[in-house]
């Protein structure tokens, strides 16, 4: 598979399911880390989204109040 063919679902599998870093994904496709980071951000794929998806963080958690 070529990098140009990697869509949101495939990138989510690599990042969330396989726990690959941007650097590891870049090496797999012989591209720069910046290209991976750009596409991941474009698709809103992040560690926070992974934690929400895994149920480790609630999407609607109230922010702590500061006195």
N, C-alpha and C positions, 0 to 999 in steps of 0.2 A: 504494500500500500504506500502511496506517495503522500506527502504532507498536504498537498492541495486537496486530497480526497478525505482528509480527517475532518469530520464534522463534530458537532456538539456531543452526540452520544458516544462516539469513539474516544474523544478527549476525556469525557467524564469517566469512562471505563479505565483509561490509562491512569488518570489522576486519582479518582476516588477508589475504584475497586482494586487496582494493582499497586496503589500507593507510590507511583512513580513521581519523581520531582520534575520540574521544568527542565533541569539539566539532563536528566536521564532520557526524557522524551526527545529533547533536542538531539542527543547523541544517536538515538534510534533512527531518526529521520535525516541525520546529517545536515541539520540546520542550526541557527543560533538560538540560544535560550530566549532572547528577546522576542523571537517570532512565536515561540510557545506561550510565553507570558502574555503577549498581545492577544492571541486567540483565546486563551483561557479567560482573560478579563472581559473580552468581547462577549463571551458566552456566560459570564457571571459564574465561573467555576472557581471556588476559593476554599480555603481550609474552613472558614466559617460555614459555608454552604454544606461542606462535608459533615461538619459536626451537627448541623441542623438535620441533614438527611439521615444521619446515624442515630438521631434522637438524643444526642449528648447535650444539645443546647436547644432551648425553646425559641422559636422565631419571635414569639411575643413576650419574652421575658421583660419584666419592668426594669428600667434602669434604676440603679441604687441612688437614693437621694443623698445629697451632700448638704450638711448643715453649716 
